Amino acid sequence: QVRLVESGGGLVQPGGSLRLSCVVSGGAISPATMAWYRQTPGKRRVLVATSGPDGLPNYEDSVKGRFTISRDNAKNTVTLQMNNLKSEDTAVYYCLRRYWARDYWGQGIQVTVSS
């Protein structure tokens, strides 16, 4: 059973930073695409960043230059470093593991950017 557990969320002031972590058990991340999504109330879940098996990242336009996705295959962990946070980054953030078209999601973690 593949399980993803996110951590590192919380409340931060605008301009601040947070680092989200996603620890995966029950399946290796090395051959998988890993991603972070976010969702706000009443809206669909949207892609924030991806990291392919080759480690190359891709970002949604609004987070380019502020967010960095990285992966540690040895620790089976993917992180999302979020800098210069804005109020519009407030959302529940979800970690995803995708392999052979099978998706596994974490439970989600709240990030709130507010003064």
N, C-alpha and C positions, 0 to 999 in steps of 0.2 A: 504494500500500500504506500503510494507516494504521498508525502505530507510536506507542506510548506508552512513555515512559521515566520511571520514578520515581526520586527521589533524596531524601536527607535523613534516612533512617532511622538507627538505631543503638541504643546502650545509654544509658539515662538513669535517674536515680534517681527514686523516687516523689516527686511534687510538681513535677517538672521539666517542661520544654517541649521539643518538637521541631516542626520545620516540614517537612512533606513537599511535594515539588513533582512535578508530572507535566507533562512537555513532550510535546506531540503534534505529529507530522509526518505529512504525507500526507493531511490532512483538517482543515478548520477546526473549531474548537470552538464558534464563535459560534452556529450553529443547533442545536447538539447538547445533550443532557443529559449532564452530567459527574457522576461519582460516585466516592466512595471506599468500598471494601469492605475487610473484614478476615477473616482465617481463622486458626484455631488447629488444631493437629494433631488429626485425627480428627473434626473438626467441619466443618459446611458453611460456605461463605463467606456473610458477613452484611453487610448494608448499614450504613454508618456515616453518610454524608452525601451529599446530592445538591445540584446546582446546575442549575436549568433554563436554557433559552435566555434567559429573562427575568432570570436572575441570582438569583432567589429561592432561598434555601437551605432544606433540610429536614434534620433530624438524628434519629438514633436516640436514644431517651430517655436512655440511659446516658451520652451524650457532650454532651447539651445544656448550654450554659453553660461548657463546657470546650474544645470544638473549634469551629473556624470554617473553613468552606470558602469559597474565593474564586476568581475566575477573571479572567484578563487575556486578553481576546480578541485583542488586538494581538500579544501574545507567544505566543498559542496554548498557554497554560499554566494549570493549575489547581493550587491549593495547599490544604493542610490544616494549619492551625495547631492544634497540640495542646498545651493547657496543663493544669496540675495533673494530670499523668499518674498513673495507678494501675497496679498490677501486672496487673489484669485487662485493661488495654489492650494487653498484650503479644500480638503477632500478626504475621502477614505482611499488609501492607496493599497493596491493589491499586487502581489507577486504572482507570476505565471511561469510554469514550466510547460513547454510544448515539445513533444517528441512523437514522430510518426502520427501526426495529426491528433494526438491525444493531449488534451489540456488538463492541467492540474492547477488549482488556485489556492492561495492562502486565504486566511479568514479576513484579512483586511486590517488596516491600522489607520487611526485617525491622525491627520495632520491639520492643525489649525494655526493660521497666520493672522495674528491680531494684536493690536496695541492695547 
